[in-house]
Amino acid sequence: MTEQKNDAVTFDALGLPENLLSAVTAIGFSAATDIQAQTLSLIHI
């Protein structure tokens, strides 16, 4: 069994540009995976 984290980072909290945030949420995503959160926090979009 894998442990599920409750401290997921939302895409909104990552400071994505509005057009990218809208696209991500439109297809149903709300929280980033650990690797997405780590990577997106390193690049300044």
C-alpha positions as CSV (number, residue, x, y, z in Angstrom):
1,M,0.0,0.0,0.0
2,T,1.3,3.5,-0.8
3,E,0.9,6.4,1.5
4,Q,-1.0,9.4,0.1
5,K,0.1,12.9,1.0
6,N,-2.5,15.4,2.1
7,D,-0.2,18.4,1.6
8,A,-0.5,18.6,-2.2
9,V,0.5,21.8,-3.8
10,T,-2.2,23.4,-6.0
11,F,-1.3,24.7,-9.4
12,D,-2.7,28.1,-8.3
13,A,-0.2,28.2,-5.4
14,L,2.7,27.7,-7.9
15,G,2.1,31.1,-9.4
16,L,1.4,29.9,-13.0
17,P,0.4,32.5,-15.6
18,E,-3.3,32.9,-15.8
19,N,-3.6,31.3,-19.3
20,L,-1.6,28.2,-18.2
21,L,-3.6,27.9,-14.9
22,S,-6.8,28.1,-16.8
23,A,-5.7,25.4,-19.3
24,V,-4.6,23.1,-16.5
25,T,-7.8,23.5,-14.5
26,A,-10.0,23.2,-17.6
27,I,-8.7,19.7,-18.2
28,G,-9.4,18.7,-14.5
29,F,-6.1,19.1,-12.7
30,S,-6.0,20.9,-9.4
31,A,-2.9,19.6,-7.5
32,A,0.6,19.1,-8.8
33,T,2.5,15.9,-8.2
34,D,5.6,16.2,-6.1
35,I,7.9,16.3,-9.1
36,Q,5.7,18.9,-10.9
37,A,5.7,21.2,-7.8
38,Q,9.5,20.9,-7.4
39,T,10.2,21.5,-11.0
40,L,7.8,24.4,-11.6
41,S,9.0,26.1,-8.5
42,L,12.5,26.2,-10.0
43,I,11.5,27.7,-13.4
44,H,10.2,31.1,-13.7
45,I,7.4,31.0,-16.3
